[in-house]
Amino acid sequence: MKWSNLFGFEHMITPWLIRFLYIIAVVLIIFGGLAGICIDTIDGISNGDFMTVILALIGYPIGIVVAVLLVRIYAELLMLAFRIYESLHSIERMMRERRAE
């Protein structure tokens, strides 16, 4: 990518940024969920509260999956706006080419 394209706003960097932030969010969700499983399991075992252990082993994986799905849906909705923009831009380009003929 040329610097003139970056400062001239010819190409958008936000779709790349959304993908990058999506990857970071998924990694943080997974590590946070795994840390939660470990911490609650150790805490439940040390306190003799086995219901905490069971809920940690069931609830955190479900929470991880739901959180990753929600982040994915949000990222796709953001990307949809840029896809619409690209489609409209290509339609506009085709219309200009037809008028030039």
Sequence and secondary structure as in RCSB ss.txt:
>XXXX:A:sequence
MKWSNLFGFEHMITPWLIRFLYIIAVVLIIFGGLAGICIDTIDGISNGDFMTVILALIGYPIGIVVAVLLVRIYA
ELLMLAFRIYESLHSIERMMRERRAE
>XXXX:A:secstr
  HHHHHTTSS SHHHHHHHHHHHHHHHHHHHHHHHHHHHHHHHHHHT HHHHHHHHHHHHHHHHHHHHHHHHHH
HHHHHHHHHHHHHHHHHHHHHHHHH 
